[in-house]
Amino acid sequence: MKSVPVWVWYSVLRVLLFAVPLGVLLAFGVNVWVSTIIAAVFGFSASFLFLRRARESMSRDLYDLRHPTAEPVRDDDAAEDAAIDAAGDR
């Protein structure tokens, strides 16, 4: 079975850290705007404190995607180089 990517876990946990406090505050009858602001501050703070490892892993994966260690191999590079060299000789 394939494991779930880190970004999925991180996103789900971030949503839960916002939605659970929001639901609790709304269940107790707190104003919608106040509940949303408090839940957002709590979700940001809790994710900053408790999801450090997942955040660093996700940022490392994104960095690796943006900065590959090896050049991509293209089959037509040799043909293009040969065509450019042939055109330069003329």
PyMOL Python script that loads the backbone (N, CA, C, O; Angstrom):
from pymol import cmd

cmd.read_pdbstr("""\
ATOM      1  N   MET A   1       0.840  -1.183   0.000  1.00  0.00           N
ATOM      2  CA  MET A   1       0.000   0.000   0.000  1.00  0.00           C
ATOM      3  C   MET A   1       0.882   1.244   0.000  1.00  0.00           C
ATOM      4  O   MET A   1       1.883   1.303   0.714  1.00  0.00           O
ATOM      5  N   LYS A   2       0.513   2.217  -0.790  1.00  0.00           N
ATOM      6  CA  LYS A   2       1.302   3.424  -0.928  1.00  0.00           C
ATOM      7  C   LYS A   2       1.024   4.370   0.243  1.00  0.00           C
ATOM      8  O   LYS A   2      -0.124   4.547   0.651  1.00  0.00           O
ATOM      9  N   SER A   3       2.081   4.967   0.772  1.00  0.00           N
ATOM     10  CA  SER A   3       1.910   5.882   1.895  1.00  0.00           C
ATOM     11  C   SER A   3       1.368   7.227   1.400  1.00  0.00           C
ATOM     12  O   SER A   3       1.533   7.592   0.236  1.00  0.00           O
ATOM     13  N   VAL A   4       0.734   7.933   2.294  1.00  0.00           N
ATOM     14  CA  VAL A   4       0.142   9.224   1.967  1.00  0.00           C
ATOM     15  C   VAL A   4       1.250  10.274   1.940  1.00  0.00           C
ATOM     16  O   VAL A   4       2.097  10.296   2.832  1.00  0.00           O
ATOM     17  N   PRO A   5       1.256  11.143   0.929  1.00  0.00           N
ATOM     18  CA  PRO A   5       2.299  12.181   0.873  1.00  0.00           C
ATOM     19  C   PRO A   5       2.224  13.121   2.081  1.00  0.00           C
ATOM     20  O   PRO A   5       1.172  13.292   2.696  1.00  0.00           O
ATOM     21  N   VAL A   6       3.356  13.713   2.392  1.00  0.00           N
ATOM     22  CA  VAL A   6       3.445  14.591   3.566  1.00  0.00           C
ATOM     23  C   VAL A   6       2.525  15.791   3.428  1.00  0.00           C
ATOM     24  O   VAL A   6       1.924  16.225   4.411  1.00  0.00           O
ATOM     25  N   TRP A   7       2.405  16.333   2.221  1.00  0.00           N
ATOM     26  CA  TRP A   7       1.588  17.527   2.060  1.00  0.00           C
ATOM     27  C   TRP A   7       0.123  17.249   2.351  1.00  0.00           C
ATOM     28  O   TRP A   7      -0.598  18.149   2.779  1.00  0.00           O
ATOM     29  N   VAL A   8      -0.337  16.007   2.124  1.00  0.00           N
ATOM     30  CA  VAL A   8      -1.729  15.665   2.437  1.00  0.00           C
ATOM     31  C   VAL A   8      -1.928  15.651   3.948  1.00  0.00           C
ATOM     32  O   VAL A   8      -2.894  16.218   4.460  1.00  0.00           O
ATOM     33  N   TRP A   9      -1.005  14.999   4.662  1.00  0.00           N
ATOM     34  CA  TRP A   9      -1.099  14.966   6.128  1.00  0.00           C
ATOM     35  C   TRP A   9      -1.055  16.368   6.712  1.00  0.00           C
ATOM     36  O   TRP A   9      -1.849  16.711   7.589  1.00  0.00           O
ATOM     37  N   TYR A  10      -0.135  17.164   6.227  1.00  0.00           N
ATOM     38  CA  TYR A  10       0.025  18.520   6.738  1.00  0.00           C
ATOM     39  C   TYR A  10      -1.238  19.342   6.486  1.00  0.00           C
ATOM     40  O   TYR A  10      -1.701  20.061   7.372  1.00  0.00           O
ATOM     41  N   SER A  11      -1.787  19.235   5.295  1.00  0.00           N
ATOM     42  CA  SER A  11      -2.995  20.001   4.965  1.00  0.00           C
ATOM     43  C   SER A  11      -4.185  19.562   5.798  1.00  0.00           C
ATOM     44  O   SER A  11      -4.946  20.399   6.283  1.00  0.00           O
ATOM     45  N   VAL A  12      -4.351  18.265   5.968  1.00  0.00           N
ATOM     46  CA  VAL A  12      -5.472  17.760   6.772  1.00  0.00           C
ATOM     47  C   VAL A  12      -5.337  18.195   8.222  1.00  0.00           C
ATOM     48  O   VAL A  12      -6.315  18.615   8.839  1.00  0.00           O
ATOM     49  N   LEU A  13      -4.139  18.097   8.765  1.00  0.00           N
ATOM     50  CA  LEU A  13      -3.944  18.521  10.154  1.00  0.00           C
ATOM     51  C   LEU A  13      -4.158  20.019  10.328  1.00  0.00           C
ATOM     52  O   LEU A  13      -4.712  20.448  11.341  1.00  0.00           O
ATOM     53  N   ARG A  14      -3.731  20.817   9.364  1.00  0.00           N
ATOM     54  CA  ARG A  14      -3.955  22.271   9.441  1.00  0.00           C
ATOM     55  C   ARG A  14      -5.449  22.591   9.419  1.00  0.00           C
ATOM     56  O   ARG A  14      -5.915  23.447  10.171  1.00  0.00           O
ATOM     57  N   VAL A  15      -6.191  21.908   8.563  1.00  0.00           N
ATOM     58  CA  VAL A  15      -7.640  22.134   8.496  1.00  0.00           C
ATOM     59  C   VAL A  15      -8.306  21.712   9.802  1.00  0.00           C
ATOM     60  O   VAL A  15      -9.187  22.407  10.308  1.00  0.00           O
ATOM     61  N   LEU A  16      -7.886  20.579  10.343  1.00  0.00           N
ATOM     62  CA  LEU A  16      -8.458  20.125  11.617  1.00  0.00           C
ATOM     63  C   LEU A  16      -8.129  21.076  12.761  1.00  0.00           C
ATOM     64  O   LEU A  16      -8.971  21.323  13.625  1.00  0.00           O
ATOM     65  N   LEU A  17      -6.911  21.610  12.771  1.00  0.00           N
ATOM     66  CA  LEU A  17      -6.540  22.555  13.827  1.00  0.00           C
ATOM     67  C   LEU A  17      -7.326  23.857  13.739  1.00  0.00           C
ATOM     68  O   LEU A  17      -7.379  24.610  14.711  1.00  0.00           O
ATOM     69  N   PHE A  18      -7.927  24.128  12.612  1.00  0.00           N
ATOM     70  CA  PHE A  18      -8.809  25.281  12.480  1.00  0.00           C
ATOM     71  C   PHE A  18     -10.267  24.892  12.719  1.00  0.00           C
ATOM     72  O   PHE A  18     -10.988  25.597  13.426  1.00  0.00           O
ATOM     73  N   ALA A  19     -10.704  23.777  12.134  1.00  0.00           N
ATOM     74  CA  ALA A  19     -12.121  23.414  12.149  1.00  0.00           C
ATOM     75  C   ALA A  19     -12.606  22.967  13.523  1.00  0.00           C
ATOM     76  O   ALA A  19     -13.729  23.290  13.912  1.00  0.00           O
ATOM     77  N   VAL A  20     -11.790  22.236  14.258  1.00  0.00           N
ATOM     78  CA  VAL A  20     -12.228  21.742  15.570  1.00  0.00           C
ATOM     79  C   VAL A  20     -12.470  22.896  16.550  1.00  0.00           C
ATOM     80  O   VAL A  20     -13.538  22.940  17.160  1.00  0.00           O
ATOM     81  N   PRO A  21     -11.531  23.829  16.730  1.00  0.00           N
ATOM     82  CA  PRO A  21     -11.831  24.954  17.626  1.00  0.00           C
ATOM     83  C   PRO A  21     -12.999  25.807  17.126  1.00  0.00           C
ATOM     84  O   PRO A  21     -13.774  26.332  17.924  1.00  0.00           O
ATOM     85  N   LEU A  22     -13.120  25.942  15.818  1.00  0.00           N
ATOM     86  CA  LEU A  22     -14.243  26.708  15.277  1.00  0.00           C
ATOM     87  C   LEU A  22     -15.567  26.039  15.622  1.00  0.00           C
ATOM     88  O   LEU A  22     -16.516  26.706  16.037  1.00  0.00           O
ATOM     89  N   GLY A  23     -15.630  24.742  15.454  1.00  0.00           N
ATOM     90  CA  GLY A  23     -16.854  24.010  15.798  1.00  0.00           C
ATOM     91  C   GLY A  23     -17.187  24.091  17.278  1.00  0.00           C
ATOM     92  O   GLY A  23     -18.349  24.250  17.651  1.00  0.00           O
ATOM     93  N   VAL A  24     -16.167  23.982  18.122  1.00  0.00           N
ATOM     94  CA  VAL A  24     -16.399  24.056  19.576  1.00  0.00           C
ATOM     95  C   VAL A  24     -16.897  25.444  19.960  1.00  0.00           C
ATOM     96  O   VAL A  24     -17.850  25.568  20.729  1.00  0.00           O
ATOM     97  N   LEU A  25     -16.271  26.473  19.441  1.00  0.00           N
ATOM     98  CA  LEU A  25     -16.687  27.838  19.770  1.00  0.00           C
ATOM     99  C   LEU A  25     -18.094  28.133  19.255  1.00  0.00           C
ATOM    100  O   LEU A  25     -18.882  28.783  19.942  1.00  0.00           O
ATOM    101  N   LEU A  26     -18.408  27.664  18.066  1.00  0.00           N
ATOM    102  CA  LEU A  26     -19.754  27.876  17.540  1.00  0.00           C
ATOM    103  C   LEU A  26     -20.792  27.077  18.325  1.00  0.00           C
ATOM    104  O   LEU A  26     -21.924  27.529  18.493  1.00  0.00           O
ATOM    105  N   ALA A  27     -20.412  25.892  18.807  1.00  0.00           N
ATOM    106  CA  ALA A  27     -21.336  25.090  19.617  1.00  0.00           C
ATOM    107  C   ALA A  27     -21.660  25.781  20.932  1.00  0.00           C
ATOM    108  O   ALA A  27     -22.760  25.624  21.461  1.00  0.00           O
ATOM    109  N   PHE A  28     -20.708  26.546  21.464  1.00  0.00           N
ATOM    110  CA  PHE A  28     -20.951  27.278  22.706  1.00  0.00           C
ATOM    111  C   PHE A  28     -21.628  28.625  22.463  1.00  0.00           C
ATOM    112  O   PHE A  28     -21.855  29.375  23.413  1.00  0.00           O
ATOM    113  N   GLY A  29     -21.949  28.941  21.229  1.00  0.00           N
ATOM    114  CA  GLY A  29     -22.702  30.141  20.924  1.00  0.00           C
ATOM    115  C   GLY A  29     -21.901  31.416  20.804  1.00  0.00           C
ATOM    116  O   GLY A  29     -22.458  32.508  20.920  1.00  0.00           O
ATOM    117  N   VAL A  30     -20.612  31.302  20.576  1.00  0.00           N
ATOM    118  CA  VAL A  30     -19.763  32.485  20.393  1.00  0.00           C
ATOM    119  C   VAL A  30     -20.055  33.059  18.999  1.00  0.00           C
ATOM    120  O   VAL A  30     -20.349  32.314  18.064  1.00  0.00           O
ATOM    121  N   ASN A  31     -19.973  34.367  18.874  1.00  0.00           N
ATOM    122  CA  ASN A  31     -20.216  35.050  17.607  1.00  0.00           C
ATOM    123  C   ASN A  31     -19.372  34.420  16.503  1.00  0.00           C
ATOM    124  O   ASN A  31     -18.245  33.986  16.745  1.00  0.00           O
ATOM    125  N   VAL A  32     -19.927  34.373  15.278  1.00  0.00           N
ATOM    126  CA  VAL A  32     -19.258  33.709  14.153  1.00  0.00           C
ATOM    127  C   VAL A  32     -17.912  34.360  13.844  1.00  0.00           C
ATOM    128  O   VAL A  32     -16.918  33.659  13.652  1.00  0.00           O
ATOM    129  N   TRP A  33     -17.868  35.695  13.793  1.00  0.00           N
ATOM    130  CA  TRP A  33     -16.621  36.382  13.471  1.00  0.00           C
ATOM    131  C   TRP A  33     -15.565  36.182  14.552  1.00  0.00           C
ATOM    132  O   TRP A  33     -14.392  35.957  14.252  1.00  0.00           O
ATOM    133  N   VAL A  34     -15.974  36.262  15.767  1.00  0.00           N
ATOM    134  CA  VAL A  34     -15.033  36.064  16.880  1.00  0.00           C
ATOM    135  C   VAL A  34     -14.531  34.620  16.883  1.00  0.00           C
ATOM    136  O   VAL A  34     -13.343  34.370  17.089  1.00  0.00           O
ATOM    137  N   SER A  35     -15.441  33.678  16.654  1.00  0.00           N
ATOM    138  CA  SER A  35     -15.048  32.261  16.604  1.00  0.00           C
ATOM    139  C   SER A  35     -14.044  31.999  15.488  1.00  0.00           C
ATOM    140  O   SER A  35     -13.080  31.256  15.673  1.00  0.00           O
ATOM    141  N   THR A  36     -14.274  32.606  14.341  1.00  0.00           N
ATOM    142  CA  THR A  36     -13.385  32.405  13.200  1.00  0.00           C
ATOM    143  C   THR A  36     -11.994  32.973  13.477  1.00  0.00           C
ATOM    144  O   THR A  36     -10.986  32.340  13.166  1.00  0.00           O
ATOM    145  N   ILE A  37     -11.947  34.152  14.055  1.00  0.00           N
ATOM    146  CA  ILE A  37     -10.652  34.775  14.348  1.00  0.00           C
ATOM    147  C   ILE A  37      -9.890  33.968  15.401  1.00  0.00           C
ATOM    148  O   ILE A  37      -8.693  33.722  15.256  1.00  0.00           O
ATOM    149  N   ILE A  38     -10.586  33.561  16.453  1.00  0.00           N
ATOM    150  CA  ILE A  38      -9.931  32.776  17.506  1.00  0.00           C
ATOM    151  C   ILE A  38      -9.455  31.436  16.954  1.00  0.00           C
ATOM    152  O   ILE A  38      -8.347  31.000  17.263  1.00  0.00           O
ATOM    153  N   ALA A  39     -10.283  30.778  16.139  1.00  0.00           N
ATOM    154  CA  ALA A  39      -9.900  29.487  15.559  1.00  0.00           C
ATOM    155  C   ALA A  39      -8.710  29.643  14.614  1.00  0.00           C
ATOM    156  O   ALA A  39      -7.838  28.775  14.570  1.00  0.00           O
ATOM    157  N   ALA A  40      -8.666  30.738  13.860  1.00  0.00           N
ATOM    158  CA  ALA A  40      -7.544  30.965  12.946  1.00  0.00           C
ATOM    159  C   ALA A  40      -6.252  31.190  13.721  1.00  0.00           C
ATOM    160  O   ALA A  40      -5.209  30.644  13.363  1.00  0.00           O
ATOM    161  N   VAL A  41      -6.317  31.986  14.778  1.00  0.00           N
ATOM    162  CA  VAL A  41      -5.118  32.245  15.589  1.00  0.00           C
ATOM    163  C   VAL A  41      -4.661  30.955  16.267  1.00  0.00           C
ATOM    164  O   VAL A  41      -3.467  30.658  16.307  1.00  0.00           O
ATOM    165  N   PHE A  42      -5.618  30.189  16.801  1.00  0.00           N
ATOM    166  CA  PHE A  42      -5.262  28.923  17.442  1.00  0.00           C
ATOM    167  C   PHE A  42      -4.664  27.951  16.423  1.00  0.00           C
ATOM    168  O   PHE A  42      -3.650  27.310  16.701  1.00  0.00           O
ATOM    169  N   GLY A  43      -5.287  27.839  15.244  1.00  0.00           N
ATOM    170  CA  GLY A  43      -4.795  26.913  14.218  1.00  0.00           C
ATOM    171  C   GLY A  43      -3.404  27.273  13.754  1.00  0.00           C
ATOM    172  O   GLY A  43      -2.561  26.392  13.585  1.00  0.00           O
ATOM    173  N   PHE A  44      -3.147  28.568  13.543  1.00  0.00           N
ATOM    174  CA  PHE A  44      -1.811  28.996  13.130  1.00  0.00           C
ATOM    175  C   PHE A  44      -0.783  28.698  14.215  1.00  0.00           C
ATOM    176  O   PHE A  44       0.287  28.158  13.936  1.00  0.00           O
ATOM    177  N   SER A  45      -1.116  29.053  15.450  1.00  0.00           N
ATOM    178  CA  SER A  45      -0.166  28.855  16.550  1.00  0.00           C
ATOM    179  C   SER A  45       0.127  27.380  16.790  1.00  0.00           C
ATOM    180  O   SER A  45       1.283  26.986  16.950  1.00  0.00           O
ATOM    181  N   ALA A  46      -0.922  26.572  16.814  1.00  0.00           N
ATOM    182  CA  ALA A  46      -0.743  25.143  17.073  1.00  0.00           C
ATOM    183  C   ALA A  46       0.034  24.469  15.938  1.00  0.00           C
ATOM    184  O   ALA A  46       0.891  23.623  16.192  1.00  0.00           O
ATOM    185  N   SER A  47      -0.259  24.839  14.700  1.00  0.00           N
ATOM    186  CA  SER A  47       0.478  24.227  13.594  1.00  0.00           C
ATOM    187  C   SER A  47       1.932  24.674  13.589  1.00  0.00           C
ATOM    188  O   SER A  47       2.818  23.897  13.233  1.00  0.00           O
ATOM    189  N   PHE A  48       2.185  25.912  13.979  1.00  0.00           N
ATOM    190  CA  PHE A  48       3.565  26.391  14.054  1.00  0.00           C
ATOM    191  C   PHE A  48       4.346  25.654  15.132  1.00  0.00           C
ATOM    192  O   PHE A  48       5.527  25.357  14.955  1.00  0.00           O
ATOM    193  N   LEU A  49       3.692  25.362  16.242  1.00  0.00           N
ATOM    194  CA  LEU A  49       4.380  24.700  17.351  1.00  0.00           C
ATOM    195  C   LEU A  49       4.486  23.189  17.181  1.00  0.00           C
ATOM    196  O   LEU A  49       5.529  22.608  17.481  1.00  0.00           O
ATOM    197  N   PHE A  50       3.415  22.540  16.702  1.00  0.00           N
ATOM    198  CA  PHE A  50       3.351  21.081  16.743  1.00  0.00           C
ATOM    199  C   PHE A  50       3.600  20.390  15.406  1.00  0.00           C
ATOM    200  O   PHE A  50       3.825  19.180  15.384  1.00  0.00           O
ATOM    201  N   LEU A  51       3.568  21.112  14.301  1.00  0.00           N
ATOM    202  CA  LEU A  51       3.728  20.467  13.001  1.00  0.00           C
ATOM    203  C   LEU A  51       5.057  20.843  12.339  1.00  0.00           C
ATOM    204  O   LEU A  51       5.148  20.900  11.113  1.00  0.00           O
ATOM    205  N   ARG A  52       6.064  21.095  13.138  1.00  0.00           N
ATOM    206  CA  ARG A  52       7.359  21.509  12.613  1.00  0.00           C
ATOM    207  C   ARG A  52       7.972  20.442  11.707  1.00  0.00           C
ATOM    208  O   ARG A  52       8.475  20.758  10.629  1.00  0.00           O
ATOM    209  N   ARG A  53       7.933  19.209  12.129  1.00  0.00           N
ATOM    210  CA  ARG A  53       8.568  18.130  11.368  1.00  0.00           C
ATOM    211  C   ARG A  53       7.877  17.949  10.009  1.00  0.00           C
ATOM    212  O   ARG A  53       8.544  17.781   8.988  1.00  0.00           O
ATOM    213  N   ALA A  54       6.564  17.983  10.004  1.00  0.00           N
ATOM    214  CA  ALA A  54       5.832  17.834   8.737  1.00  0.00           C
ATOM    215  C   ALA A  54       6.080  19.039   7.825  1.00  0.00           C
ATOM    216  O   ALA A  54       6.222  18.877   6.613  1.00  0.00           O
ATOM    217  N   ARG A  55       6.134  20.237   8.396  1.00  0.00           N
ATOM    218  CA  ARG A  55       6.377  21.447   7.607  1.00  0.00           C
ATOM    219  C   ARG A  55       7.776  21.409   6.992  1.00  0.00           C
ATOM    220  O   ARG A  55       7.945  21.764   5.825  1.00  0.00           O
ATOM    221  N   GLU A  56       8.770  20.989   7.752  1.00  0.00           N
ATOM    222  CA  GLU A  56      10.136  20.908   7.227  1.00  0.00           C
ATOM    223  C   GLU A  56      10.262  19.824   6.164  1.00  0.00           C
ATOM    224  O   GLU A  56      10.964  20.007   5.170  1.00  0.00           O
ATOM    225  N   SER A  57       9.589  18.705   6.367  1.00  0.00           N
ATOM    226  CA  SER A  57       9.619  17.635   5.377  1.00  0.00           C
ATOM    227  C   SER A  57       8.954  18.078   4.079  1.00  0.00           C
ATOM    228  O   SER A  57       9.445  17.788   2.988  1.00  0.00           O
ATOM    229  N   MET A  58       7.837  18.781   4.207  1.00  0.00           N
ATOM    230  CA  MET A  58       7.144  19.267   3.025  1.00  0.00           C
ATOM    231  C   MET A  58       7.985  20.304   2.286  1.00  0.00           C
ATOM    232  O   MET A  58       8.047  20.288   1.057  1.00  0.00           O
ATOM    233  N   SER A  59       8.628  21.199   3.019  1.00  0.00           N
ATOM    234  CA  SER A  59       9.458  22.215   2.366  1.00  0.00           C
ATOM    235  C   SER A  59      10.681  21.578   1.706  1.00  0.00           C
ATOM    236  O   SER A  59      11.122  22.035   0.652  1.00  0.00           O
ATOM    237  N   ARG A  60      11.230  20.526   2.318  1.00  0.00           N
ATOM    238  CA  ARG A  60      12.360  19.815   1.713  1.00  0.00           C
ATOM    239  C   ARG A  60      11.926  19.140   0.411  1.00  0.00           C
ATOM    240  O   ARG A  60      12.657  19.173  -0.579  1.00  0.00           O
ATOM    241  N   ASP A  61      10.740  18.528   0.410  1.00  0.00           N
ATOM    242  CA  ASP A  61      10.232  17.896  -0.810  1.00  0.00           C
ATOM    243  C   ASP A  61      10.004  18.925  -1.911  1.00  0.00           C
ATOM    244  O   ASP A  61      10.330  18.676  -3.072  1.00  0.00           O
ATOM    245  N   LEU A  62       9.444  20.078  -1.553  1.00  0.00           N
ATOM    246  CA  LEU A  62       9.227  21.128  -2.544  1.00  0.00           C
ATOM    247  C   LEU A  62      10.548  21.660  -3.090  1.00  0.00           C
ATOM    248  O   LEU A  62      10.663  21.929  -4.285  1.00  0.00           O
ATOM    249  N   TYR A  63      11.533  21.809  -2.229  1.00  0.00           N
ATOM    250  CA  TYR A  63      12.845  22.265  -2.675  1.00  0.00           C
ATOM    251  C   TYR A  63      13.473  21.259  -3.639  1.00  0.00           C
ATOM    252  O   TYR A  63      14.047  21.638  -4.660  1.00  0.00           O
ATOM    253  N   ASP A  64      13.356  19.973  -3.303  1.00  0.00           N
ATOM    254  CA  ASP A  64      13.920  18.942  -4.168  1.00  0.00           C
ATOM    255  C   ASP A  64      13.227  18.917  -5.531  1.00  0.00           C
ATOM    256  O   ASP A  64      13.869  18.650  -6.546  1.00  0.00           O
ATOM    257  N   LEU A  65      11.933  19.192  -5.558  1.00  0.00           N
ATOM    258  CA  LEU A  65      11.235  19.247  -6.834  1.00  0.00           C
ATOM    259  C   LEU A  65      11.679  20.445  -7.672  1.00  0.00           C
ATOM    260  O   LEU A  65      11.795  20.341  -8.893  1.00  0.00           O
ATOM    261  N   ARG A  66      11.923  21.560  -7.031  1.00  0.00           N
ATOM    262  CA  ARG A  66      12.313  22.773  -7.746  1.00  0.00           C
ATOM    263  C   ARG A  66      13.796  22.779  -8.140  1.00  0.00           C
ATOM    264  O   ARG A  66      14.176  23.458  -9.094  1.00  0.00           O
ATOM    265  N   HIS A  67      14.631  22.034  -7.418  1.00  0.00           N
ATOM    266  CA  HIS A  67      16.067  22.020  -7.673  1.00  0.00           C
ATOM    267  C   HIS A  67      16.554  20.580  -7.837  1.00  0.00           C
ATOM    268  O   HIS A  67      17.142  20.016  -6.914  1.00  0.00           O
ATOM    269  N   PRO A  68      16.314  19.994  -8.988  1.00  0.00           N
ATOM    270  CA  PRO A  68      16.752  18.598  -9.176  1.00  0.00           C
ATOM    271  C   PRO A  68      18.277  18.514  -9.176  1.00  0.00           C
ATOM    272  O   PRO A  68      18.966  19.440  -9.605  1.00  0.00           O
ATOM    273  N   THR A  69      18.785  17.394  -8.689  1.00  0.00           N
ATOM    274  CA  THR A  69      20.237  17.217  -8.587  1.00  0.00           C
ATOM    275  C   THR A  69      20.853  16.826  -9.929  1.00  0.00           C
ATOM    276  O   THR A  69      22.021  17.129 -10.173  1.00  0.00           O
ATOM    277  N   ALA A  70      20.108  16.172 -10.789  1.00  0.00           N
ATOM    278  CA  ALA A  70      20.641  15.729 -12.075  1.00  0.00           C
ATOM    279  C   ALA A  70      19.904  16.444 -13.205  1.00  0.00           C
ATOM    280  O   ALA A  70      18.727  16.786 -13.092  1.00  0.00           O
ATOM    281  N   GLU A  71      20.622  16.654 -14.276  1.00  0.00           N
ATOM    282  CA  GLU A  71      20.011  17.242 -15.464  1.00  0.00           C
ATOM    283  C   GLU A  71      19.026  16.246 -16.067  1.00  0.00           C
ATOM    284  O   GLU A  71      19.306  15.047 -16.092  1.00  0.00           O
ATOM    285  N   PRO A  72      17.890  16.713 -16.548  1.00  0.00           N
ATOM    286  CA  PRO A  72      16.957  15.783 -17.189  1.00  0.00           C
ATOM    287  C   PRO A  72      17.550  15.260 -18.507  1.00  0.00           C
ATOM    288  O   PRO A  72      18.211  15.996 -19.239  1.00  0.00           O
ATOM    289  N   VAL A  73      17.306  14.010 -18.784  1.00  0.00           N
ATOM    290  CA  VAL A  73      17.830  13.375 -19.991  1.00  0.00           C
ATOM    291  C   VAL A  73      16.777  13.500 -21.085  1.00  0.00           C
ATOM    292  O   VAL A  73      15.632  13.076 -20.929  1.00  0.00           O
ATOM    293  N   ARG A  74      17.198  14.089 -22.186  1.00  0.00           N
ATOM    294  CA  ARG A  74      16.292  14.248 -23.320  1.00  0.00           C
ATOM    295  C   ARG A  74      16.875  13.479 -24.496  1.00  0.00           C
ATOM    296  O   ARG A  74      18.063  13.588 -24.799  1.00  0.00           O
ATOM    297  N   ASP A  75      16.027  12.703 -25.151  1.00  0.00           N
ATOM    298  CA  ASP A  75      16.480  11.859 -26.256  1.00  0.00           C
ATOM    299  C   ASP A  75      16.866  12.667 -27.492  1.00  0.00           C
ATOM    300  O   ASP A  75      17.743  12.255 -28.252  1.00  0.00           O
ATOM    301  N   ASP A  76      16.227  13.798 -27.694  1.00  0.00           N
ATOM    302  CA  ASP A  76      16.469  14.526 -28.932  1.00  0.00           C
ATOM    303  C   ASP A  76      17.596  15.549 -28.828  1.00  0.00           C
ATOM    304  O   ASP A  76      17.847  16.266 -29.797  1.00  0.00           O
ATOM    305  N   ASP A  77      18.280  15.643 -27.698  1.00  0.00           N
ATOM    306  CA  ASP A  77      19.370  16.613 -27.557  1.00  0.00           C
ATOM    307  C   ASP A  77      20.502  16.356 -28.552  1.00  0.00           C
ATOM    308  O   ASP A  77      21.031  17.292 -29.151  1.00  0.00           O
ATOM    309  N   ALA A  78      20.861  15.115 -28.721  1.00  0.00           N
ATOM    310  CA  ALA A  78      21.963  14.793 -29.649  1.00  0.00           C
ATOM    311  C   ALA A  78      21.584  15.151 -31.076  1.00  0.00           C
ATOM    312  O   ALA A  78      22.416  15.661 -31.826  1.00  0.00           O
ATOM    313  N   ALA A  79      20.346  14.893 -31.458  1.00  0.00           N
ATOM    314  CA  ALA A  79      19.906  15.220 -32.820  1.00  0.00           C
ATOM    315  C   ALA A  79      19.887  16.729 -33.032  1.00  0.00           C
ATOM    316  O   ALA A  79      20.268  17.210 -34.099  1.00  0.00           O
ATOM    317  N   GLU A  80      19.446  17.475 -32.027  1.00  0.00           N
ATOM    318  CA  GLU A  80      19.423  18.930 -32.145  1.00  0.00           C
ATOM    319  C   GLU A  80      20.840  19.496 -32.238  1.00  0.00           C
ATOM    320  O   GLU A  80      21.106  20.398 -33.033  1.00  0.00           O
ATOM    321  N   ASP A  81      21.735  18.964 -31.428  1.00  0.00           N
ATOM    322  CA  ASP A  81      23.138  19.424 -31.484  1.00  0.00           C
ATOM    323  C   ASP A  81      23.757  19.136 -32.845  1.00  0.00           C
ATOM    324  O   ASP A  81      24.496  19.962 -33.381  1.00  0.00           O
ATOM    325  N   ALA A  82      23.460  17.976 -33.399  1.00  0.00           N
ATOM    326  CA  ALA A  82      23.998  17.621 -34.715  1.00  0.00           C
ATOM    327  C   ALA A  82      23.436  18.549 -35.793  1.00  0.00           C
ATOM    328  O   ALA A  82      24.155  18.944 -36.710  1.00  0.00           O
ATOM    329  N   ALA A  83      22.159  18.896 -35.682  1.00  0.00           N
ATOM    330  CA  ALA A  83      21.549  19.796 -36.675  1.00  0.00           C
ATOM    331  C   ALA A  83      22.146  21.194 -36.556  1.00  0.00           C
ATOM    332  O   ALA A  83      22.373  21.848 -37.574  1.00  0.00           O
ATOM    333  N   ILE A  84      22.403  21.661 -35.355  1.00  0.00           N
ATOM    334  CA  ILE A  84      23.000  22.984 -35.173  1.00  0.00           C
ATOM    335  C   ILE A  84      24.421  23.001 -35.699  1.00  0.00           C
ATOM    336  O   ILE A  84      24.830  23.965 -36.346  1.00  0.00           O
ATOM    337  N   ASP A  85      25.186  21.939 -35.429  1.00  0.00           N
ATOM    338  CA  ASP A  85      26.563  21.853 -35.928  1.00  0.00           C
ATOM    339  C   ASP A  85      26.583  21.799 -37.463  1.00  0.00           C
ATOM    340  O   ASP A  85      27.439  22.416 -38.096  1.00  0.00           O
ATOM    341  N   ALA A  86      25.647  21.067 -38.051  1.00  0.00           N
ATOM    342  CA  ALA A  86      25.586  20.967 -39.512  1.00  0.00           C
ATOM    343  C   ALA A  86      25.211  22.306 -40.127  1.00  0.00           C
ATOM    344  O   ALA A  86      25.716  22.662 -41.191  1.00  0.00           O
ATOM    345  N   ALA A  87      24.325  23.055 -39.465  1.00  0.00           N
ATOM    346  CA  ALA A  87      23.928  24.364 -39.988  1.00  0.00           C
ATOM    347  C   ALA A  87      25.066  25.364 -39.835  1.00  0.00           C
ATOM    348  O   ALA A  87      25.208  26.264 -40.663  1.00  0.00           O
ATOM    349  N   GLY A  88      25.874  25.224 -38.797  1.00  0.00           N
ATOM    350  CA  GLY A  88      26.998  26.121 -38.585  1.00  0.00           C
ATOM    351  C   GLY A  88      28.118  25.902 -39.588  1.00  0.00           C
ATOM    352  O   GLY A  88      28.871  26.831 -39.880  1.00  0.00           O
ATOM    353  N   ASP A  89      28.244  24.696 -40.118  1.00  0.00           N
ATOM    354  CA  ASP A  89      29.296  24.375 -41.087  1.00  0.00           C
ATOM    355  C   ASP A  89      29.000  24.969 -42.452  1.00  0.00           C
ATOM    356  O   ASP A  89      29.918  25.137 -43.255  1.00  0.00           O
ATOM    357  N   ARG A  90      27.770  25.286 -42.733  1.00  0.00           N
ATOM    358  CA  ARG A  90      27.393  25.793 -44.053  1.00  0.00           C
ATOM    359  C   ARG A  90      27.709  27.221 -44.233  1.00  0.00           C
ATOM    360  O   ARG A  90      27.446  27.783 -45.296  1.00  0.00           O
TER     361      ARG A  90
END
""", "prot")
cmd.dss("prot")
cmd.show_as("cartoon", "prot")
cmd.util.cbc("prot")
cmd.orient("prot")
